[in-house]
Amino acid sequence: MTAALLPLIGAVLDKVLPRAVEDKDKAAAIKAEVTALLIAREGELRRAAADIVKTEALGHSWLQRNWRPLLMLTVVAIVANNYLVAPYARALFGAGLALELPERLWDLMTVGVGGYVVGRSAERGVDLWRKGGG
């Protein structure tokens, strides 16, 4: 998310810094430092999210380990309905129900798919280690 804000923040800094700092090199250094801090923060947030997913994937509860795959399957079912089933139902029968898929759910799916891959890889690695293979 921070990466998406970098151009906006850069534009704000380009307007504000020349008024606040007369030295162009100093203004450029400040802008570079702010950008570096934002990029570092983005990396920290991604690592924290990956740690959460790994912890969930290694959890003892079936629901804790599987809520992300269940969510992904639900979203995939909605997408399949909206882009495959409903259009064909409309074409063949004149009616087809398309379900709304809010943008935030797309965001969750994006994060979930990435986290699912990382989490499942960690889970398999731990299983292999427990069995003495690693």
GUSE-44039 format. One record per residue (C-alpha): residue number from 1; x, y, z. Coordinates in nm, 2 decimals. Layout:
% residues N
{NUM {X Y Z}},
...
% end
This chain:
% residues 134
{1 {0.00 0.00 0.00}},
{2 {0.29 0.24 0.08}},
{3 {0.43 0.18 -0.26}},
{4 {0.11 0.31 -0.42}},
{5 {0.13 0.63 -0.21}},
{6 {0.50 0.71 -0.30}},
{7 {0.41 0.91 -0.61}},
{8 {0.15 1.11 -0.42}},
{9 {0.39 1.17 -0.12}},
{10 {0.67 1.26 -0.37}},
{11 {0.44 1.52 -0.53}},
{12 {0.35 1.67 -0.19}},
{13 {0.72 1.69 -0.09}},
{14 {0.81 1.85 -0.42}},
{15 {0.56 2.13 -0.34}},
{16 {0.63 2.17 0.03}},
{17 {1.01 2.12 0.05}},
{18 {1.11 2.41 -0.18}},
{19 {0.91 2.65 0.04}},
{20 {1.06 2.50 0.36}},
{21 {1.42 2.44 0.25}},
{22 {1.60 2.68 0.02}},
{23 {1.89 2.44 -0.05}},
{24 {1.78 2.21 -0.34}},
{25 {2.03 1.94 -0.24}},
{26 {1.89 1.94 0.12}},
{27 {1.54 1.92 -0.02}},
{28 {1.63 1.62 -0.24}},
{29 {1.81 1.45 0.06}},
{30 {1.49 1.50 0.27}},
{31 {1.27 1.36 0.00}},
{32 {1.51 1.06 -0.05}},
{33 {1.51 0.99 0.33}},
{34 {1.13 1.00 0.35}},
{35 {1.10 0.77 0.05}},
{36 {1.35 0.52 0.20}},
{37 {1.17 0.52 0.53}},
{38 {0.84 0.45 0.36}},
{39 {0.99 0.17 0.16}},
{40 {1.14 0.02 0.47}},
{41 {0.81 0.04 0.65}},
{42 {0.64 -0.13 0.36}},
{43 {0.89 -0.42 0.40}},
{44 {0.82 -0.44 0.77}},
{45 {0.44 -0.46 0.71}},
{46 {0.48 -0.73 0.45}},
{47 {0.71 -0.94 0.68}},
{48 {0.46 -0.90 0.97}},
{49 {0.17 -1.01 0.74}},
{50 {0.38 -1.32 0.63}},
{51 {0.45 -1.40 1.00}},
{52 {0.08 -1.39 1.08}},
{53 {0.00 -1.62 0.79}},
{54 {0.27 -1.86 0.89}},
{55 {0.14 -1.87 1.25}},
{56 {-0.21 -1.94 1.12}},
{57 {-0.09 -2.22 0.89}},
{58 {0.09 -2.39 1.18}},
{59 {-0.21 -2.35 1.42}},
{60 {-0.37 -2.64 1.60}},
{61 {-0.73 -2.55 1.51}},
{62 {-0.86 -2.67 1.17}},
{63 {-1.04 -2.34 1.12}},
{64 {-0.73 -2.14 1.21}},
{65 {-0.53 -2.32 0.94}},
{66 {-0.80 -2.32 0.68}},
{67 {-1.00 -1.99 0.69}},
{68 {-0.79 -1.84 0.42}},
{69 {-0.84 -2.13 0.17}},
{70 {-1.21 -2.12 0.26}},
{71 {-1.23 -1.75 0.19}},
{72 {-1.03 -1.80 -0.14}},
{73 {-1.27 -2.08 -0.25}},
{74 {-1.57 -1.85 -0.17}},
{75 {-1.43 -1.57 -0.37}},
{76 {-1.34 -1.80 -0.66}},
{77 {-1.70 -1.94 -0.65}},
{78 {-1.83 -1.58 -0.68}},
{79 {-1.60 -1.49 -0.96}},
{80 {-1.68 -1.82 -1.15}},
{81 {-2.05 -1.75 -1.10}},
{82 {-2.03 -1.39 -1.22}},
{83 {-1.81 -1.45 -1.52}},
{84 {-1.91 -1.81 -1.62}},
{85 {-2.23 -1.94 -1.47}},
{86 {-2.45 -1.62 -1.47}},
{87 {-2.36 -1.51 -1.83}},
{88 {-2.44 -1.86 -1.97}},
{89 {-2.76 -1.87 -1.76}},
{90 {-2.86 -1.53 -1.90}},
{91 {-2.79 -1.64 -2.25}},
{92 {-2.97 -1.98 -2.22}},
{93 {-3.26 -1.89 -1.98}},
{94 {-3.28 -1.52 -1.98}},
{95 {-3.19 -1.49 -1.62}},
{96 {-2.87 -1.52 -1.42}},
{97 {-2.78 -1.40 -1.07}},
{98 {-2.45 -1.21 -1.05}},
{99 {-2.32 -1.15 -0.69}},
{100 {-2.15 -0.82 -0.60}},
{101 {-1.78 -0.86 -0.52}},
{102 {-1.67 -0.55 -0.33}},
{103 {-1.32 -0.41 -0.40}},
{104 {-1.21 -0.48 -0.04}},
{105 {-1.29 -0.85 -0.10}},
{106 {-1.06 -0.84 -0.41}},
{107 {-0.79 -0.69 -0.18}},
{108 {-0.84 -0.97 0.07}},
{109 {-0.82 -1.23 -0.20}},
{110 {-0.49 -1.07 -0.33}},
{111 {-0.34 -1.08 0.02}},
{112 {-0.49 -1.42 0.10}},
{113 {-0.35 -1.58 -0.21}},
{114 {0.00 -1.45 -0.14}},
{115 {-0.03 -1.55 0.23}},
{116 {-0.17 -1.89 0.15}},
{117 {0.13 -1.98 -0.07}},
{118 {0.38 -1.86 0.20}},
{119 {0.18 -2.02 0.49}},
{120 {0.14 -2.36 0.31}},
{121 {0.51 -2.36 0.22}},
{122 {0.60 -2.30 0.59}},
{123 {0.35 -2.57 0.70}},
{124 {0.51 -2.83 0.47}},
{125 {0.85 -2.73 0.58}},
{126 {0.76 -2.78 0.95}},
{127 {0.60 -3.11 0.87}},
{128 {0.91 -3.23 0.69}},
{129 {1.13 -3.11 0.98}},
{130 {0.91 -3.29 1.24}},
{131 {0.94 -3.61 1.04}},
{132 {1.32 -3.58 1.04}},
{133 {1.36 -3.50 0.68}},
{134 {1.51 -3.16 0.72}},
% end
